[in-house]
């Protein structure tokens, strides 16, 4: 129930969703011939969608998330590399890079099937890794976790308090580290897929920056959700 509620609230509170809700209010008042309120909501919705798609804004809110942890050097002795699910294309290269530079390393894939696939993400990613030359015996599959907290609990059962390298997108690393450490685990951060780019005040709103804003909101909402849950524990 908590997982479903979290997903619903997250979808409603996403920046684009909020902009469309404001737009719908504007249309409603427009058809009700309440032109003063209609102009207000339509103007606010336009300005909001413009701002969240604007490069300086998207970079300003995602940069604090990505500046917490630096890229991992090659002096780690941890043998397990956890490749978090959610963005294989953005994260897999780092896991493979670390695997090729750490003798005896094993990659752990995670992620459930979700609504769009029959095969769990952990298995899909494992198959992709094997197609790139990673031996099957060096891949451990965790196909049950639905979110980062679930992943932390399953990893604890798998390797206990043994140190491991946590590979995930830089924007997701702060929340992931909080959850894994809270479970008593010993993660070593290996952020990748940095999205912050140099931005210019004179730029045109675009879909890529809208996506960055959505990602940042998702992370902030996730951290807020975990903070609220901590009062109940």
Secondary structure as UniProt FT lines:
FT   HELIX           2..12
FT   HELIX           15..31
FT   TURN            32..33
FT   HELIX           35..52
FT   HELIX           55..66
FT   STRAND          80..83
FT   HELIX           88..101
FT   TURN            103..104
FT   STRAND          106..110
FT   TURN            114..116
FT   HELIX           121..131
FT   TURN            132..133
FT   HELIX           136..138
FT   STRAND          139..142
FT   HELIX           148..159
FT   TURN            160..161
FT   STRAND          164..169
FT   HELIX           170..182
FT   TURN            183..184
FT   STRAND          187..192
FT   HELIX           207..230
FT   TURN            231..232
//
